[in-house]
């Protein structure tokens, strides 16, 4: 049986962070049903790990957002969908041969994880969620020119990492 204090704490956290986590995930996932499933998954993880939460290591909000971020990373890593990437990302080789297999998707996910967070978010918003660079920049709260700079830098980084695979 769940302790009533724990249940109250879970309810309080859900009410306080549900919308925030929902907006965070919805900004990166185009499909509303998938986004809702991920939000649910985040809170299942939060609730199951809450008894072990250590406030000396991180604030509760940092901890919840870390769980949300890791849930998104797991989602993108395990999603077995075909992603359309720009030709300039892979130089001289056919995109289909390099990226469509599950092994290649894992390599792409690993390369994405090694990008700076803003670069990774921009790539995901642009290529996975289908936003234009301008729309992605607005969602991220950055200028369009900075988004173009981050985009260029991210593609260069991904190209370098994928060429060594």
Secondary structure, DSSP 8 states (H G I E B T S, - for coil): ---HHHHHHHHHHHHHHHHHHHHHHHTT-S-HHHHHHHHHHHHHHHHHHGGG--TTTS-HHHHHHHHHHHHHHHHHHH--------GGGS-SS-HHHHHSSHHHHHHHHHHHHTS-HHHHHHHIIIIIS---HHHHHHHHT--HHHHHHHHHHHHHHHHHHHHT-
